[in-house]
Amino acid sequence: MPGRPSAVAWTSFAAAALERAGMEAAKAAAVADVLVEGDLLGHTTHGLQLLPLYLAEIEKKQITLSGEPGLLADHPAAVTWDGRRLPGPWLTLEAIALAAARARTLGSCTVVVRRSHHIGCLAAYLKRVTDQGLLILLTCSDPSGTGVAPHGGYRGVYTPNPLAAAWPTDGDPVMLDVSQSITTNLMTRRLRAEGRRFPAQWAVDNRGEPTDDPAALFTDPPGALLPTGGADHGHKGYALGLLVEALTGGLAGHGRADPKEGWGATVFVQVSDPSLFGGREDFVRQTSRLSRLCRETPARPGFDRVRLPGENGLRRREAQLRDGVELHPDVVPALRPWASKLGIALPEPLQ
């Protein structure tokens, strides 16, 4: 659709807002890039909708605006940083860059980051790795959050704990970004604010009864989100949620056993170079063959065809890079007060 601001315009706006709020220029640019990439891929709860929340965190002095992470361990295929509550997207991009560089020599490199601030949409990091012919596994948890109930329980214990991964084929990369709860906290807040309900019983209330009402998570005491798989098969999402906790808080040596510091993240990044295993050519031959077999599978009733993980997001990205970024209706009204406060103009034609 003509008339929508471009991705470049939104990235410039977000970077300018963060800089005006006091963030170092390189860090502001990294955060802006990741937020806009989230919207390009269609993850509208984890795109520019996060910018007002990040700006509010800066006002509350909950984000460290300058400096470098602390080095806690370097072995060299296993690296641990203290993120010092620096901007999460910048820390994650730096961790990916280090892991990718070392993977080309070592085969794989893992970087874990404790005490990062929130890192945004995990899918937003993936394509930049597969474009280099590399495979990435990325996950995070927030040791301050407790919105997801373990299977069989109804009190929140841990966070949605998204798990993302991507790898190249001879066409589009395969890209997945899956929370270990049926939905996310931000989507729950959006639905509650709009007076809408979950499409199914995605949560339990504070008595343990499954419910489709997002407001059940805001009672006193609160209910909780169910693990992926729901009331019947939530043991699967529960198990994967615990795996994420081991990869993040466990390997970083900092998490739920420590005092809470506020909204943030513990991050696990692992990058592998297929060239140092069975070879890049054979890696792509295998991933491409499986991708074709999936796409060529006859579609069952209700589906026009079989798609691969990330395929719809990549098509949205292409369209929005061409036609401008389509934001959720809540986003621009939330950005206007910050634009005024920081003395910057919204992108045309929204001014």
C-alpha positions in Angstrom: 0.0 0.0 0.0 1.4 3.4 -0.9 1.7 6.0 1.7 3.1 3.9 4.5 6.5 4.9 5.9 9.4 2.7 4.7 11.5 0.4 6.8 14.4 2.8 6.4 12.2 5.7 7.7 11.0 3.8 10.7 14.5 2.6 11.5 15.8 6.2 11.4 13.0 7.4 13.6 13.6 4.6 16.2 17.3 5.2 16.3 16.8 8.9 16.7 14.4 8.4 19.6 16.8 6.1 21.4 19.7 8.5 20.9 17.7 11.5 22.1 16.9 9.4 25.2 20.6 8.9 25.8 21.6 5.7 24.2 24.9 5.4 22.3 24.5 5.8 18.6 25.7 2.3 17.6 23.5 0.7 20.2 20.4 2.8 19.2 20.9 1.8 15.5 21.1 -1.9 16.5 18.0 -1.8 18.6 16.1 0.1 15.9 17.1 -2.4 13.2 15.9 -5.4 15.2 12.6 -3.7 16.2 11.8 -2.8 12.6 12.9 -6.3 11.3 10.3 -7.8 13.8 7.5 -5.8 12.2 8.8 -6.7 8.7 8.4 -10.3 9.5 4.9 -9.8 11.0 5.8 -10.1 14.7 3.8 -7.0 15.5 3.9 -7.5 19.3 7.7 -7.6 19.2 8.4 -4.8 16.7 8.1 -1.1 17.1 5.4 -1.7 19.8 8.4 -2.3 22.1 9.9 1.1 21.4 7.7 3.1 23.9 8.4 0.4 26.5 12.2 0.6 26.0 12.0 4.4 26.2 10.1 4.1 29.5 12.8 1.7 30.8 15.4 4.3 29.9 13.6 6.9 31.9 13.4 4.6 34.8 17.2 4.0 34.4 16.6 0.3 33.9 18.8 0.1 30.7 22.6 0.8 30.7 23.0 3.2 27.7 26.8 2.9 27.1 29.8 0.6 27.6 30.6 -3.0 26.9 29.6 -6.3 28.4 31.8 -7.9 31.0 33.8 -11.0 30.0 33.2 -13.8 32.4 34.6 -16.8 30.5 36.3 -17.4 27.1 37.4 -21.0 26.2 37.1 -20.0 23.1 34.1 -22.0 21.7 32.2 -21.2 24.9 31.9 -17.6 25.9 30.0 -16.0 28.8 29.2 -12.3 29.1 27.7 -10.2 31.9 25.4 -8.0 29.8 25.3 -5.3 32.5 21.7 -4.6 31.5 22.9 -3.1 28.2 20.4 -3.0 25.3 19.4 -6.5 24.5 19.3 -6.3 20.7 22.8 -4.8 20.6 24.2 -7.4 22.9 22.6 -10.2 20.9 23.9 -8.9 17.6 27.4 -8.6 19.1 27.1 -12.2 20.5 26.0 -13.5 17.0 28.9 -11.7 15.3 31.4 -13.2 17.7 29.9 -16.7 17.5 29.8 -16.5 13.7 33.4 -15.5 13.3 34.6 -18.2 15.6 32.3 -20.9 14.1 34.2 -20.5 10.8 37.3 -21.7 12.6 35.9 -23.9 15.4 32.8 -25.4 13.7 30.5 -24.1 16.4 30.7 -21.3 19.0 28.3 -20.6 21.8 27.9 -17.2 23.6 25.6 -16.9 26.7 24.7 -13.6 28.1 23.5 -13.0 31.7 21.9 -9.7 32.7 20.9 -8.5 29.3 17.9 -6.2 28.8 15.0 -7.5 26.7 16.2 -8.7 23.2 13.0 -8.2 21.2 11.8 -10.6 18.4 14.1 -13.6 18.0 13.1 -14.2 14.4 14.6 -10.7 13.6 18.2 -12.1 14.1 18.0 -15.2 11.9 18.2 -14.2 8.3 21.4 -12.2 8.8 23.0 -15.5 9.9 21.6 -17.8 7.2 22.7 -15.2 4.6 26.2 -16.1 5.6 25.6 -19.9 5.0 25.5 -20.6 8.8 23.1 -22.3 11.2 21.9 -20.5 14.3 20.2 -21.6 17.5 19.0 -18.7 19.7 16.9 -18.7 22.8 16.3 -16.6 25.9 14.4 -16.4 29.2 13.6 -13.6 31.6 14.5 -14.6 35.2 12.2 -11.8 36.5 9.1 -13.2 34.8 6.7 -15.9 36.0 3.8 -15.9 33.6 3.8 -19.6 32.4 2.5 -22.5 34.5 4.3 -25.8 34.4 2.2 -28.6 33.0 -0.3 -29.8 35.6 0.0 -26.6 37.7 -1.7 -23.2 37.6 0.8 -20.8 39.1 3.2 -19.0 36.8 6.9 -20.2 37.3 8.8 -19.1 34.2 8.5 -17.1 31.0 7.4 -18.0 27.4 11.0 -18.9 26.7 11.1 -18.6 22.9 13.3 -20.9 20.9 14.5 -19.8 17.5 16.7 -21.5 14.9 17.4 -21.1 11.2 19.5 -22.7 8.5 20.1 -22.2 4.8 18.7 -24.2 1.8 19.1 -23.6 -1.9 16.2 -21.2 -1.7 14.7 -19.5 1.3 16.1 -20.3 4.7 14.0 -22.3 7.2 13.3 -20.0 10.1 11.5 -20.8 13.3 10.7 -18.8 16.4 8.4 -20.7 18.8 7.5 -19.8 22.4 7.2 -22.6 24.9 3.8 -21.2 26.0 0.8 -21.1 23.7 1.1 -17.3 23.4 3.2 -14.4 24.6 2.8 -11.9 27.5 2.6 -9.0 25.0 -0.1 -10.7 22.9 -2.0 -11.3 26.1 -1.8 -7.7 27.1 -2.9 -6.6 23.6 -6.0 -8.9 23.6 -7.0 -7.8 27.1 -6.7 -4.1 26.1 -8.8 -4.7 23.1 -11.5 -6.6 25.0 -10.8 -9.7 23.0 -10.4 -13.3 24.1 -7.9 -16.0 23.2 -9.0 -18.2 20.2 -9.1 -21.2 22.6 -8.3 -22.0 26.3 -4.7 -20.8 26.3 -4.5 -20.0 30.0 -5.7 -21.1 33.4 -7.3 -18.8 36.0 -6.2 -18.5 39.6 -8.3 -21.6 40.5 -6.6 -23.7 37.9 -9.5 -23.7 35.4 -8.6 -23.5 31.7 -9.9 -20.2 30.2 -9.9 -18.1 27.0 -10.0 -14.9 29.0 -6.7 -12.9 28.9 -7.9 -10.9 32.0 -7.4 -14.1 34.0 -3.6 -13.2 34.0 -4.3 -9.9 35.7 -6.3 -11.0 38.8 -4.9 -11.1 42.3 -3.5 -13.7 42.5 -3.0 -14.1 38.7 -3.7 -17.0 36.5 -1.0 -18.2 34.1 -0.4 -19.1 30.4 -0.4 -22.7 29.5 2.7 -24.3 28.0 2.6 -25.1 24.3 0.4 -28.1 23.8 -2.3 -26.7 26.2 -4.1 -28.6 28.9 -3.9 -31.9 27.0 -0.3 -31.9 25.7 1.4 -29.2 27.6 4.0 -31.6 28.9 5.8 -31.0 25.6 6.0 -27.2 25.9 6.8 -27.6 29.6 9.8 -29.8 28.9 11.1 -27.5 26.2 10.6 -24.5 28.5 12.8 -26.2 31.1 15.4 -26.9 28.4 15.5 -23.2 27.5 16.1 -22.4 31.2 19.0 -24.8 31.3 20.6 -23.3 28.1 20.1 -19.7 29.4 20.1 -19.3 33.2 21.9 -22.6 33.7 24.8 -22.1 31.3 25.1 -18.4 32.2 25.1 -19.3 35.9 22.6 -16.5 36.6 18.8 -16.7 36.6 15.9 -17.6 38.9 18.1 -18.6 41.8 19.3 -14.9 42.0 17.6 -11.6 43.0 15.4 -10.1 40.4 16.7 -7.0 38.6 13.7 -6.1 36.4 12.6 -6.8 32.8 15.5 -8.4 31.0 16.9 -11.6 29.4 19.4 -14.3 29.7 20.5 -15.2 26.2 21.9 -18.3 24.5 23.4 -18.0 21.0 25.0 -20.8 19.1 26.2 -20.5 15.5 27.6 -23.5 13.5 29.3 -23.5 10.1 28.3 -26.6 8.1 31.5 -26.3 6.1 33.4 -27.8 9.1 31.0 -30.7 9.6 29.8 -32.8 6.6 30.5 -29.9 4.2 28.3 -26.9 3.1 27.4 -28.5 -0.2 26.0 -31.6 1.4 24.3 -29.7 4.2 22.4 -27.6 1.6 21.6 -30.7 -0.5 20.0 -32.4 2.6 18.1 -29.3 3.8 16.9 -28.5 0.3 15.7 -32.0 -0.3 13.6 -32.1 2.9 12.2 -28.7 2.2 11.0 -29.8 -1.3 9.5 -33.0 0.1 7.5 -30.9 2.7 6.4 -28.4 0.1 5.3 -31.2 -2.4 3.2 -33.0 0.2 -0.5 -32.9 -0.7 -2.3 -30.3 1.4 -5.1 -31.6 3.7 -8.5 -29.9 3.7 -8.4 -26.3 4.9 -4.8 -25.7 3.6 -3.9 -24.4 0.2 -0.4 -25.8 0.4 2.3 -26.9 2.8 4.7 -24.1 3.8 8.0 -24.1 5.6 8.6 -22.3 9.0 9.4 -18.7 8.3 8.0 -18.7 4.7 5.1 -16.4 5.4 7.3 -14.0 7.4 9.7 -13.7 4.5 6.9 -13.0 2.0 5.6 -10.3 4.4 9.1 -8.9 4.7 9.5 -8.6 0.9 6.1 -6.9 0.5 6.7 -4.4 3.3 10.2 -3.5 2.1 8.5 -2.7 -1.2 5.3 -1.1 0.0 6.1 0.3 3.4 5.7 -1.1 6.9 2.2 -1.9 8.1 2.2 -1.4 11.9 -0.5 -2.6 14.3 -3.0 0.2 14.9 -1.9 0.6 18.6 1.7 1.5 17.7 1.6 5.0 16.2 -0.6 6.4 19.0 1.8 5.0 21.5 4.8 6.6 19.7 3.3 10.1 19.2 3.8 11.3 22.8 7.4 10.1 22.7 8.1 11.8 19.4 6.7 15.1 20.9 8.6 14.6 24.2 11.9 13.9 22.4 11.4 16.6 19.8 11.5 14.3 16.7 9.1 14.0 13.8 7.3 10.8 13.0 8.1 9.5 9.5 6.1 11.0 6.6 3.1 10.8 6.0 2.3 10.5 9.7 3.7 13.9 10.8 
